[in-house]
Every structure is written in C-alpha cells, then in structure tokens.
Amino acid sequence: MITVVKIGGNVIDNPEALKAFIADFAKMPGKKILVHGGGKEATRLSATLGIETKMIGGRRVTDRATLDVVTMVYAGLINKRIVALLQAEGCNAIGLSGADGNVIRATRRNPEPVDYGYVGDINDDGVNAAFIISLLDKGVTPVFSAINHDGNGELLNCNADSVASAVAVACSRLAPVSLTFCFEKSGVLTDVDDESTLISRIDLQSYRPLIESGAISGGMLPKIDNAFKAIQSGVEKVVIKSSARLLADHGTTITK
C-alpha cells in the first residue's frame, strides 16, 4: 500500500506542529508520499518585496511577480525545510516540483470568467506515476510542492489538495493507494467549533444532505469533492484527519 499524505499551511506555519507531524510521518510504515501546501510565508515575503497579494474568493491570484515568490517559497524554502526535517528523522526524502523529472504537468487555467494568472490545473494524464514509484522502490520518499509545469517552460501554481489527489489516482493504477488530508481539525465536523461533532464516515448518499443542511460548507467542500473523485478513480481509501493525530485511527473516512 502506498500512502499519500497532504498537509496544509496551518501545519507549515507552526514550527512545533510541523516538527511533530514530520516525526509521525517518518514513523509511518510502508511506502509514502508527502504533498504540502504553502502557508503564509509567501504572503510575508511578497510584503517584504513590495508585491501586493491579491485574492479572489479566498484564492491567490498568481501574477508573474507572485509566481516568482511562490516558487521560491513553496518549491524552495518550505519544500527543503520539510526534506531536511525528514532526513533528521531518518526518512530519506527528495523534494520535487512538477518540473523535476517531468513528474507533474498542468495547463494554465482559462482566464474566463476569472483570471487567476499563472495558476494551473493538472492534466488528466499529467502525473508520471512510474517515476514516483521508481523512487519509492529505491526507498526514497517524494515530497511535492504544488508548483508544476506546462511542458513548454512555464511554471504554474496549483492547488495542493488537487496535487495530492492527482498523485494518488495516478499511482493507484500501478499499486494500491490510500490518501490522507491533514489539517487542524479532527476531521469533518458538523460544527467547526465542536470536535465532538466529528462525522466518522461519509458516502455519496450522506454527502448531499450534509451540504443541503449546511453541515458541510466553505473550504471543506472542495476537499471532500477531491476525495470522492479519488475514490471513484481507483484510490482505495481517503481519510480527512488532524495533522496532530496522523498515526491514530481517527478522522473522517470517505467511501463510495
């Protein structure tokens, strides 16, 4: 079984939480892949450089100057910081952008109706799963940032959840795969302020009523949508859970 784990900016922005998560990830048995988001460091560096951060609907607009910043921060500083922490825990890791080894190709998103700039969507056949598995077979753990390329020399900023899902789906064509999304909550909650309202399991039948009732909304919707797409495309199991409880049998399991 290959386990793909995605961590978000809330972990990356907290050095103690990141170090604890990395220690747990290193202890996970078997072949594993880590995908990370960006955190707030790109916003801080943009401000230092006098580059305005523009957001539309909670999503970063990636103009040329911002693309340079997020590439430096996501594929550089954050990615290598994570790799160094993994090495310190005895987990032999390699940091990758999608351009490295031509491992993930994406297409720049249509500027209509909203132009997000140099933001990409991963191609259906854009993930080189054979290359990823060749690294795993050598005992090397890939660590992916969300910076990918279009095959024509252009880098693109992609959604990290989508990267994790695409990598999991591609690898599932060659081996059994599970996918875990980690964030600050214990899983999907009907009340985001009450950890006791954890939903332990969601399937397609129960998902629609949860949306209609408002129990699931906002940023959780694309995460669960990605989970269902992964399940329907061959991934065996998707779990949404707390980054602080990576090794615990806890969280929300997404099933068909």
C-alpha positions as CSV (number, residue, x, y, z in Angstrom):
1,M,0.0,0.0,0.0
2,I,1.2,3.5,-0.9
3,T,0.1,6.3,1.4
4,V,-0.3,9.8,0.1
5,V,-0.5,12.4,2.8
6,K,-1.3,16.1,2.3
7,I,-0.6,18.8,4.9
8,G,-1.8,22.4,4.8
9,G,-0.5,25.8,5.6
10,N,-1.7,25.6,9.2
11,V,0.9,23.0,10.0
12,I,3.6,24.7,7.9
13,D,3.1,28.0,9.7
14,N,3.6,26.4,13.1
15,P,7.2,25.1,13.6
16,E,6.4,22.9,16.6
17,A,3.3,21.3,14.9
18,L,5.4,20.8,11.7
19,K,8.2,19.1,13.6
20,A,5.8,16.8,15.5
21,F,3.9,15.9,12.2
22,I,7.2,15.1,10.5
23,A,8.2,12.8,13.3
24,D,4.9,11.0,13.0
25,F,5.1,10.8,9.2
26,A,8.6,9.4,9.4
27,K,7.3,6.6,11.6
28,M,4.5,5.6,9.2
29,P,5.3,2.1,7.8
30,G,5.5,1.3,4.1
31,K,5.9,3.5,1.0
32,K,4.6,7.0,1.4
33,I,4.4,10.4,-0.4
34,L,4.0,13.8,1.2
35,V,2.3,16.8,-0.5
36,H,2.4,20.2,1.2
37,G,0.6,23.5,0.8
38,G,2.2,26.9,1.1
39,G,1.3,28.6,4.3
40,K,1.6,32.3,4.9
41,E,5.3,32.7,4.2
42,A,4.7,33.7,0.5
43,T,2.4,36.5,1.7
44,R,5.1,37.7,4.1
45,L,7.8,37.6,1.5
46,S,5.6,39.4,-1.0
47,A,5.0,42.2,1.5
48,T,8.8,42.5,2.2
49,L,9.4,42.8,-1.6
50,G,6.6,45.3,-2.1
51,I,4.5,42.9,-4.1
52,E,0.7,43.2,-3.5
53,T,-1.1,39.9,-2.6
54,K,-4.3,39.7,-4.5
55,M,-7.0,37.2,-3.5
56,I,-10.3,36.4,-5.3
57,G,-12.7,34.2,-3.4
58,G,-10.0,33.1,-1.0
59,R,-7.7,32.0,-3.8
60,R,-4.3,33.7,-4.5
61,V,-4.0,35.5,-7.9
62,T,-0.6,34.4,-9.2
63,D,0.8,37.2,-11.5
64,R,4.3,37.0,-12.8
65,A,5.9,38.6,-9.7
66,T,3.8,36.4,-7.4
67,L,4.7,33.3,-9.3
68,D,8.4,34.0,-8.7
69,V,7.7,34.4,-4.9
70,V,5.6,31.3,-4.5
71,T,8.1,29.2,-6.5
72,M,10.9,30.4,-4.2
73,V,8.9,29.8,-1.1
74,Y,6.8,26.6,-1.9
75,A,9.3,24.7,-4.1
76,G,12.3,26.1,-2.4
77,L,12.3,27.2,1.3
78,I,9.3,25.2,2.6
79,N,10.0,22.1,0.5
80,K,13.6,21.9,1.5
81,R,12.8,22.7,5.1
82,I,10.5,19.7,5.2
83,V,13.0,17.4,3.5
84,A,15.7,18.4,6.0
85,L,13.3,17.6,8.9
86,L,12.5,14.2,7.4
87,Q,16.2,13.5,6.9
88,A,16.7,14.3,10.6
89,E,14.1,11.7,11.4
90,G,15.8,9.0,9.3
91,C,13.4,9.3,6.4
92,N,15.3,9.6,3.1
93,A,13.3,12.2,1.2
94,I,13.6,14.1,-2.0
95,G,11.8,17.4,-2.7
96,L,10.1,17.9,-6.0
97,S,8.2,20.3,-8.1
98,G,6.2,19.0,-11.0
99,A,9.0,20.1,-13.4
100,D,11.6,17.8,-11.7
101,G,11.7,14.6,-13.6
102,N,8.7,15.9,-15.7
103,V,6.6,14.3,-12.9
104,I,3.5,16.6,-13.0
105,R,2.2,18.6,-15.9
106,A,-0.5,21.1,-15.7
107,T,-2.4,23.5,-18.0
108,R,-2.8,27.2,-17.3
109,R,-6.4,27.8,-16.1
110,N,-8.7,29.6,-18.5
111,P,-8.8,33.3,-17.7
112,E,-12.6,33.4,-18.2
113,P,-14.6,34.1,-16.1
114,V,-11.8,34.9,-13.6
115,D,-8.2,35.3,-14.4
116,Y,-6.1,33.8,-11.6
117,G,-2.8,34.3,-13.6
118,Y,-0.2,31.6,-13.6
119,V,-2.5,29.0,-11.9
120,G,-2.6,25.5,-13.3
121,D,-5.0,22.6,-13.4
122,I,-3.3,19.2,-13.5
123,N,-3.7,17.3,-16.8
124,D,-5.7,14.0,-16.8
125,D,-2.5,12.2,-17.9
126,G,-0.2,14.7,-16.3
127,V,1.3,12.6,-13.4
128,N,4.3,10.3,-14.1
129,A,3.4,7.6,-11.7
130,A,6.1,5.2,-12.9
131,F,8.8,7.8,-12.0
132,I,7.2,8.3,-8.5
133,I,7.0,4.5,-7.8
134,S,10.6,4.1,-9.0
135,L,11.7,6.5,-6.2
136,L,9.5,4.6,-3.7
137,D,11.1,1.3,-4.8
138,K,14.5,2.8,-4.0
139,G,13.4,3.7,-0.5
140,V,13.1,7.4,-1.3
141,T,10.1,9.4,-0.1
142,P,8.9,12.1,-2.6
143,V,7.9,15.4,-1.1
144,F,5.8,17.5,-3.5
145,S,5.2,21.2,-3.5
146,A,2.3,22.5,-5.6
147,I,4.5,24.1,-8.2
148,N,4.1,22.3,-11.5
149,H,4.9,23.0,-15.2
150,D,3.2,23.0,-18.6
151,G,5.8,21.2,-20.6
152,N,6.6,24.4,-22.5
153,G,8.9,26.1,-20.0
154,E,6.2,27.7,-17.8
155,L,5.8,27.1,-14.1
156,L,2.3,27.1,-12.7
157,N,0.9,27.4,-9.1
158,C,-1.6,24.6,-8.4
159,N,-3.9,23.6,-5.6
160,A,-2.1,21.3,-3.2
161,D,-5.2,19.2,-2.5
162,S,-5.6,18.7,-6.2
163,V,-1.9,17.7,-6.5
164,A,-2.3,15.1,-3.7
165,S,-5.5,13.7,-5.3
166,A,-3.9,13.5,-8.8
167,V,-0.8,11.8,-7.5
168,A,-2.9,9.3,-5.5
169,V,-5.1,8.5,-8.5
170,A,-2.1,8.1,-10.9
171,C,-0.2,5.8,-8.6
172,S,-3.4,3.7,-7.9
173,R,-3.2,2.5,-11.5
174,L,0.0,0.7,-10.6
175,A,-0.4,-0.1,-6.9
176,P,-3.0,0.1,-4.0
177,V,-3.1,3.6,-2.6
178,S,-4.7,5.4,0.3
179,L,-5.0,9.2,0.6
180,T,-5.0,11.3,3.8
181,F,-5.8,15.0,4.0
182,C,-4.4,16.5,7.2
183,F,-5.5,19.8,8.7
184,E,-6.1,21.4,12.1
185,K,-9.4,19.8,12.9
186,S,-10.0,16.1,13.8
187,G,-12.0,15.5,10.6
188,V,-15.2,16.7,9.0
189,L,-17.3,18.4,11.8
190,T,-21.0,19.4,11.6
191,D,-20.0,22.2,14.0
192,V,-16.5,23.5,13.2
193,D,-16.1,24.7,16.8
194,D,-17.1,21.4,18.4
195,E,-14.7,18.5,18.0
196,S,-17.4,16.1,19.4
197,T,-19.4,16.6,16.1
198,L,-17.0,14.6,14.1
199,I,-18.5,12.7,11.2
200,S,-16.7,9.3,11.1
201,R,-17.8,8.3,7.6
202,I,-19.3,10.0,4.6
203,D,-20.5,8.3,1.4
204,L,-22.2,9.7,-1.7
205,Q,-25.7,9.1,-0.2
206,S,-25.0,11.0,3.0
207,Y,-22.9,13.8,1.4
208,R,-25.8,15.7,-0.4
209,P,-28.0,16.0,2.7
210,L,-25.0,17.3,4.7
211,I,-24.4,20.0,2.1
212,E,-28.1,20.9,1.9
213,S,-28.3,21.3,5.7
214,G,-25.2,23.5,5.8
215,A,-23.4,21.0,8.0
216,I,-20.6,20.9,5.4
217,S,-19.7,24.2,3.6
218,G,-16.9,26.5,2.6
219,G,-13.3,25.2,2.2
220,M,-14.3,21.7,3.2
221,L,-16.4,21.2,0.1
222,P,-13.5,21.1,-2.5
223,K,-11.6,18.8,-0.1
224,I,-14.4,16.3,0.0
225,D,-15.0,16.7,-3.7
226,N,-11.4,15.8,-4.4
227,A,-11.8,12.8,-2.0
228,F,-14.8,11.4,-3.9
229,K,-13.0,11.9,-7.3
230,A,-10.0,10.0,-5.9
231,I,-12.2,7.1,-4.6
232,Q,-14.1,6.9,-7.9
233,S,-10.8,6.9,-9.8
234,G,-9.2,3.9,-8.1
235,V,-7.9,5.1,-4.7
236,E,-8.8,2.6,-2.0
237,K,-9.4,4.9,0.9
238,V,-9.5,8.6,1.7
239,V,-9.3,10.0,5.3
240,I,-9.6,13.6,6.5
241,K,-8.0,14.0,9.9
242,S,-6.0,16.1,12.3
243,S,-2.3,16.5,11.5
244,A,-1.6,16.0,15.2
245,R,-3.2,12.5,15.1
246,L,-1.6,11.2,11.9
247,L,-0.8,7.8,13.4
248,A,-4.2,7.4,15.2
249,D,-7.2,5.5,13.7
250,H,-9.3,8.7,13.8
251,G,-10.9,11.1,11.5
252,T,-13.5,11.1,8.7
253,T,-13.3,8.2,6.1
254,I,-14.7,8.9,2.6
255,T,-16.2,5.9,0.9
256,K,-18.2,5.1,-2.2
